[in-house]
Structures are given as structure tokens and as C-alpha cells.
Amino acid sequence: MEMKMKYLFNICLLAGLFFTACKKELTTDAPTAGINLVNARSTIGDTLVFKLGDTCRFALDGYADNIAFWAGTLGNKYEYRDRAMALGVPTLSFTSTAQFGVQTNTLQVLATNKLPSRDSATVVNAAWTNITARTPLATSATAVNTGNVNLSDLVSGVNDSLFIAFKYSGVTGSTQRTWTITNYTVNNVLSDYSYNLAALANDNAYWTRYGNVWTPASARWVPTTTALTIVGGAATAPTNTSWIVSKALYVGRVSPDISTATVKNITASATTSYAYKYLAAGKYRATFVSYNVNPNESKTAVKEFNIKVIQ
């Protein structure tokens, strides 16, 4: 019995040593892809110059499993590949029409970066800033657009949120006005990029409504994917105060940039060239990222070119 136990122990030990010896993490070599821009018209320092309409031609040799190209154009800048937050200028824009009746000052546009909860008492008593004076409003059925309204004074940091509210007031005794808001957008505008934070088409389910008149339904704000509308009552209708409040808008939010093209993937054979044409004059940083990847390891090489495209 003792000999049998020793035998089994030795077998298990040898098996363990065998599997330990065989268990080896996969490794990969660094990519060896060589990339050169071969047809510049001239060179100024480290910048390669082309004329608008030229095609930039890159010669490739060596090997990489994958090669991605970033042209350095809007939305395709390698240096912004991980960027998710960057505070530019928050701007509001919308178009309004006002119909029926002659009551005045029936619409206010409000904004705040402090709204701790969404119950009616908190909303009504929040520290709203009245920005109506910044937003030209219609006085008739003729549509009026606000243009881009700067809201940067209402936020202090990249992580701030912002809420926009439309507050309607109609008074009994005369025909109340009907308001329609279209083309509503809020954008985070950076020097070379604008990120959309809000639009009617995307936000239909996220508006919150408050009011003292709920019958008929048209006496309160109605949000759709194309408009915010409130229908004023006749002269005998009760005095109506109605709010509609946006979702929280995180003013510093942006989308990370993405690569312009995949020059090669792991299933493709090696490539010897790549061509790209810039559509506008300007300065660009073109970037090729070569990488070899397996489940245990990734090795990357980056090659950059400063390119100037002139008229």
C-alpha cells in the first residue's frame, strides 16, 4: 500500500512539473514596419509640404500585425484618442415661434448648474439664472433663432452639469400664447471641435415637466423629437405656470477621437503603400500606429509626420 501511494505521489509530481514546464505565456515581437512619406513637394524643418489636391503617398516595409492611420483631421487626432472630457464654450441655440393672443413676457429661459433633485419644489426653488435676455424670442408666428448663446459663465469646471429650463406663464382673462421651440441644441465648443450635448431628436424621453394646469394635456409642455410645444388656453382658461427641464448636461464631455483608417489588420498580407488626400489647407500631424497583439502581450510602434497643405 505504501509503495502504491509513493508511486501515485511521484506520478502527480511529475505531471505537475510537466504542466508547469509547458505553461508558458505567449510572447510577441515588436512590429518592424517602416513607414516613409515619399512625395512631399518640399520640406521646411520637420514639416513636409504638399499642395491642396495632392495625394500623400506613404511607403511601407517590414511587418506589423495591425497598422492604423490617424490623419490629424477633426475627430481623427491620435493625441486625443483617450480624451473624454475637455471644457470648451457651452453654447445654447434654439428657434421659437409665438402664436395667438397678445400677452407679453410669457416665456422665460433659465439655466442652472445646481439641481440636487428633480421634484417640483426643488426645481421651482433652484438657483436659476434667467438667460432670457440672451436668447432672442419670437413675437409672432415668424420663427426667430437665438444664434449661439454663450453659457460659459454658468459653469466653473470640466465636470460641471448644466440644466436648461423653459418656464411658461399664461394669465386668465385673455387668450394665452402658444409657444413652439425647435432646433434646440447645446454644444461644447472647443477651438477645433464641437461636441453635441443635447438635441431634441435625442432627448425626447429625458425632459421633465411641472405645472399647475394639467387638463387639457395641451396646457402643459409637450416634448417630441422635433419640438417643445405648449398651447395657451382661451381667455377663460385658468392662469397657467408650466416648466419643462432638460436632462443634466455634462458640459465638459467630448468623444475620443478615432483612427481614420485601418491600413492593415492581422488577417491581411503585408502592404507596401498607403495613400491619403487632405481636403483642406492646414497643418496636420499624421500618425501611423503599428501593433502586434496576443492574449498576453501587446507591442506598439508609432510613426508621426508633420504635414502642411497649402493652397
C-alpha positions as CSV (number, residue, x, y, z in Angstrom):
1,M,0.0,0.0,0.0
2,E,2.8,2.4,0.9
3,M,4.6,1.7,-2.3
4,K,1.4,2.4,-4.3
5,M,1.0,5.7,-2.5
6,K,4.6,6.7,-3.3
7,Y,4.1,5.7,-6.9
8,L,0.9,7.8,-7.2
9,F,2.7,10.7,-5.5
10,N,5.6,10.6,-7.9
11,I,3.3,10.4,-10.9
12,C,1.4,13.5,-9.7
13,L,4.7,15.3,-9.0
14,L,6.0,14.6,-12.5
15,A,2.7,15.6,-14.1
16,G,2.8,18.9,-12.1
17,L,6.3,19.6,-13.2
18,F,5.4,18.7,-16.8
19,F,2.5,21.1,-16.9
20,T,4.4,23.8,-15.1
21,A,7.2,23.5,-17.7
22,C,4.7,23.6,-20.6
23,K,2.8,26.5,-19.2
24,K,4.5,29.5,-20.8
25,E,2.9,32.8,-21.6
26,L,2.7,33.8,-25.2
27,T,5.1,36.5,-26.4
28,T,5.1,38.7,-29.4
29,D,7.8,40.6,-31.3
30,A,7.8,44.3,-31.7
31,P,6.4,45.5,-35.1
32,T,9.1,46.2,-37.6
33,A,7.0,48.2,-40.1
34,G,9.0,51.0,-41.7
35,I,6.8,54.0,-42.9
36,N,8.0,56.9,-45.1
37,L,6.3,59.8,-46.8
38,V,7.8,59.8,-50.2
39,N,6.3,62.5,-52.4
40,A,6.4,65.8,-50.5
41,R,6.9,68.9,-52.7
42,S,9.3,70.4,-50.1
43,T,10.5,70.2,-46.5
44,I,10.5,73.0,-44.0
45,G,12.3,71.8,-40.9
46,D,10.4,68.7,-39.8
47,T,7.3,69.6,-41.9
48,L,6.5,68.0,-45.2
49,V,4.7,70.4,-47.6
50,F,2.0,69.5,-50.1
51,K,-0.4,71.5,-52.3
52,L,-4.1,71.2,-51.9
53,G,-5.2,68.4,-54.2
54,D,-2.0,66.4,-53.8
55,T,-2.2,62.8,-52.6
56,C,0.2,61.9,-49.8
57,R,1.9,58.6,-50.6
58,F,3.4,56.5,-47.9
59,A,5.8,53.6,-48.5
60,L,5.7,50.7,-46.0
61,D,8.1,47.9,-45.5
62,G,8.8,45.5,-42.6
63,Y,5.9,43.8,-40.8
64,A,3.2,44.5,-38.3
65,D,0.0,42.5,-37.5
66,N,-2.0,45.7,-37.5
67,I,-1.5,49.3,-38.7
68,A,-3.9,52.2,-38.0
69,F,-3.7,55.6,-39.6
70,W,-4.7,58.9,-37.9
71,A,-4.8,61.8,-40.4
72,G,-4.8,64.5,-37.8
73,T,-8.0,65.9,-39.1
74,L,-11.1,66.9,-37.0
75,G,-12.1,63.8,-35.0
76,N,-9.1,61.8,-36.1
77,K,-6.2,63.1,-34.0
78,Y,-4.0,60.5,-32.3
79,E,-3.3,62.7,-29.3
80,Y,-7.0,62.8,-28.5
81,R,-7.6,59.1,-28.7
82,D,-8.2,58.8,-24.9
83,R,-9.8,62.2,-24.4
84,A,-13.3,62.0,-22.8
85,M,-13.5,65.4,-21.1
86,A,-12.4,68.9,-22.2
87,L,-14.3,72.1,-21.4
88,G,-14.7,74.5,-24.3
89,V,-17.6,77.0,-24.5
90,P,-21.0,75.6,-23.7
91,T,-23.5,77.1,-26.2
92,L,-27.3,77.0,-26.4
93,S,-29.3,77.5,-29.6
94,F,-33.0,77.2,-30.5
95,T,-35.7,78.6,-32.7
96,S,-39.0,79.8,-31.3
97,T,-42.4,80.9,-32.6
98,A,-45.3,82.6,-30.6
99,Q,-48.9,82.4,-31.8
100,F,-52.2,83.8,-30.7
101,G,-53.0,86.3,-28.1
102,V,-51.0,89.4,-27.1
103,Q,-49.9,88.5,-23.6
104,T,-46.2,89.5,-23.0
105,N,-43.3,88.0,-21.1
106,T,-44.9,84.6,-21.2
107,L,-41.7,82.6,-21.8
108,Q,-38.5,82.6,-19.7
109,V,-35.3,80.7,-20.5
110,L,-33.5,79.6,-17.4
111,A,-30.3,77.7,-16.6
112,T,-28.5,76.4,-13.5
113,N,-25.6,74.1,-12.6
114,K,-27.1,73.2,-9.2
115,L,-30.2,71.0,-9.2
116,P,-29.8,68.4,-6.5
117,S,-33.1,66.6,-7.2
118,R,-35.9,66.7,-9.7
119,D,-39.0,67.1,-7.5
120,S,-41.2,70.1,-8.3
121,A,-40.3,72.1,-5.1
122,T,-36.6,71.7,-5.8
123,V,-37.0,72.8,-9.4
124,V,-39.1,75.8,-8.6
125,N,-36.8,77.0,-5.8
126,A,-33.5,76.2,-7.5
127,A,-30.8,78.9,-8.1
128,W,-31.8,79.5,-11.7
129,T,-30.1,82.2,-13.8
130,N,-32.6,84.0,-16.1
131,I,-30.9,84.0,-19.5
132,T,-34.0,85.2,-21.5
133,A,-32.2,88.5,-22.3
134,R,-29.5,86.4,-24.1
135,T,-32.0,84.5,-26.2
136,P,-33.9,86.5,-28.8
137,L,-37.5,85.2,-28.8
138,A,-40.3,85.3,-31.4
139,T,-43.1,87.8,-31.0
140,S,-45.3,86.2,-33.7
141,A,-45.5,83.1,-35.8
142,T,-42.4,84.2,-37.6
143,A,-39.6,81.9,-36.4
144,V,-36.7,83.5,-34.6
145,N,-33.4,81.8,-33.9
146,T,-31.2,82.7,-30.9
147,G,-27.9,82.1,-32.6
148,N,-25.2,80.5,-30.4
149,V,-25.7,81.7,-26.8
150,N,-22.6,81.6,-24.6
151,L,-23.2,79.9,-21.2
152,S,-19.6,79.6,-20.0
153,D,-20.3,82.0,-17.1
154,L,-22.7,79.5,-15.6
155,V,-20.1,76.7,-15.2
156,S,-16.7,76.6,-13.5
157,G,-15.2,73.3,-14.3
158,V,-15.0,70.4,-16.8
159,N,-17.1,68.2,-14.5
160,D,-20.0,70.6,-14.1
161,S,-23.5,69.8,-15.2
162,L,-26.0,72.3,-16.6
163,F,-29.8,72.2,-16.8
164,I,-31.9,74.3,-19.2
165,A,-35.5,75.1,-18.4
166,F,-38.3,76.8,-20.3
167,K,-40.9,78.4,-18.0
168,Y,-44.2,79.4,-19.4
169,S,-46.7,81.8,-17.9
170,G,-50.3,82.4,-19.2
171,V,-52.8,84.5,-17.4
172,T,-56.6,84.1,-17.4
173,G,-58.6,86.9,-18.8
174,S,-57.3,87.0,-22.4
175,T,-56.1,84.5,-25.0
176,Q,-52.9,82.8,-23.8
177,R,-49.9,82.4,-26.1
178,T,-48.8,79.2,-27.8
179,W,-45.1,78.6,-27.9
180,T,-43.1,76.2,-30.1
181,I,-39.4,75.5,-29.6
182,T,-37.4,73.8,-32.4
183,N,-33.8,73.3,-33.4
184,Y,-32.8,73.1,-29.7
185,T,-29.1,72.2,-29.2
186,V,-26.5,72.5,-26.6
187,N,-22.9,72.1,-27.6
188,N,-19.4,72.0,-26.0
189,V,-17.5,74.1,-28.5
190,L,-13.7,73.7,-28.4
191,S,-11.2,75.6,-30.6
192,D,-11.3,72.9,-33.3
193,Y,-14.2,70.7,-32.4
194,S,-17.8,70.9,-31.3
195,Y,-19.5,68.1,-29.3
196,N,-23.2,67.9,-29.1
197,L,-24.5,67.7,-25.6
198,A,-28.3,67.9,-26.3
199,A,-30.7,67.9,-29.2
200,L,-34.4,67.3,-29.5
201,A,-34.0,64.2,-31.5
202,N,-32.0,62.5,-28.8
203,D,-33.6,63.9,-25.6
204,N,-37.3,63.3,-26.1
205,A,-37.5,60.9,-23.2
206,Y,-35.4,63.0,-20.8
207,W,-37.4,66.2,-20.4
208,T,-39.2,66.6,-17.1
209,R,-42.4,68.7,-16.9
210,Y,-44.0,70.6,-14.0
211,G,-47.1,72.8,-13.9
212,N,-50.3,73.7,-12.1
213,V,-52.6,73.1,-15.1
214,W,-52.7,69.5,-16.4
215,T,-56.1,69.5,-18.2
216,P,-56.2,69.6,-21.1
217,A,-52.9,67.9,-21.9
218,S,-52.0,70.7,-24.4
219,A,-51.9,73.2,-21.5
220,R,-48.6,71.7,-20.4
221,W,-45.3,71.4,-22.4
222,V,-45.3,68.5,-24.9
223,P,-41.8,67.3,-25.9
224,T,-41.3,65.4,-29.2
225,T,-38.2,64.6,-31.2
226,T,-38.7,67.8,-33.2
227,A,-40.3,70.4,-30.9
228,L,-41.3,71.5,-27.4
229,T,-44.8,72.9,-27.5
230,I,-47.2,74.4,-25.1
231,V,-50.7,75.5,-26.3
232,G,-52.2,78.5,-24.5
233,G,-55.8,78.5,-23.4
234,A,-58.7,80.8,-24.3
235,A,-59.5,83.9,-22.2
236,T,-61.5,81.8,-19.7
237,A,-58.6,79.3,-19.2
238,P,-57.0,79.4,-15.7
239,T,-53.7,81.0,-15.1
240,N,-51.0,78.6,-16.1
241,T,-47.4,78.2,-15.0
242,S,-45.6,75.4,-16.7
243,W,-42.0,74.2,-16.7
244,I,-40.0,71.9,-18.8
245,V,-36.5,71.0,-17.7
246,S,-33.7,69.3,-19.6
247,K,-31.6,66.4,-18.5
248,A,-28.3,67.0,-16.8
249,L,-25.8,68.3,-19.5
250,Y,-22.2,67.4,-18.6
251,V,-20.6,70.4,-20.2
252,G,-17.0,69.1,-20.5
253,R,-18.0,65.9,-22.3
254,V,-16.4,65.1,-25.6
255,S,-15.9,62.0,-27.8
256,P,-12.5,60.4,-28.0
257,D,-11.0,60.7,-31.5
258,I,-10.9,57.6,-33.7
259,S,-8.5,56.4,-36.4
260,T,-9.1,57.5,-40.0
261,A,-8.4,54.1,-41.5
262,T,-7.1,50.6,-40.8
263,V,-4.1,50.2,-43.2
264,K,-3.6,46.6,-42.3
265,N,-5.2,44.0,-39.9
266,I,-3.9,40.7,-38.8
267,T,-5.7,38.7,-41.4
268,A,-4.3,40.7,-44.3
269,S,-0.9,40.2,-46.1
270,A,1.8,42.8,-45.7
271,T,1.1,46.1,-47.6
272,T,3.7,48.2,-49.3
273,S,1.9,51.6,-49.7
274,Y,-0.9,53.8,-48.4
275,A,-2.3,57.0,-49.9
276,Y,-4.3,59.8,-48.3
277,K,-5.6,63.1,-49.7
278,Y,-6.3,66.1,-47.4
279,L,-9.4,68.1,-48.4
280,A,-8.4,71.4,-46.8
281,A,-5.3,73.5,-46.4
282,G,-3.8,73.4,-43.0
283,K,-1.3,71.8,-40.7
284,Y,-1.8,68.2,-39.7
285,R,0.0,65.5,-37.7
286,A,-0.4,62.2,-39.5
287,T,0.2,59.2,-37.3
288,F,0.7,55.5,-38.0
289,V,0.3,53.1,-35.1
290,S,1.7,49.6,-35.7
291,Y,1.0,46.9,-33.1
292,N,1.4,43.2,-32.6
293,V,-1.0,41.7,-30.0
294,N,-1.7,38.4,-28.4
295,P,-3.7,37.5,-25.3
296,N,-0.7,38.1,-23.0
297,E,1.2,40.9,-24.6
298,S,1.0,44.0,-26.9
299,K,3.8,45.8,-28.5
300,T,3.3,49.1,-30.4
301,A,5.3,51.4,-32.6
302,V,4.3,55.0,-33.5
303,K,5.4,57.0,-36.5
304,E,4.4,60.6,-36.9
305,F,4.6,63.1,-39.8
306,N,4.1,66.9,-39.6
307,I,2.3,67.8,-42.8
308,K,1.4,71.2,-44.2
309,V,-1.1,71.6,-47.0
310,I,-1.0,74.9,-48.9
311,Q,-3.3,76.4,-51.5
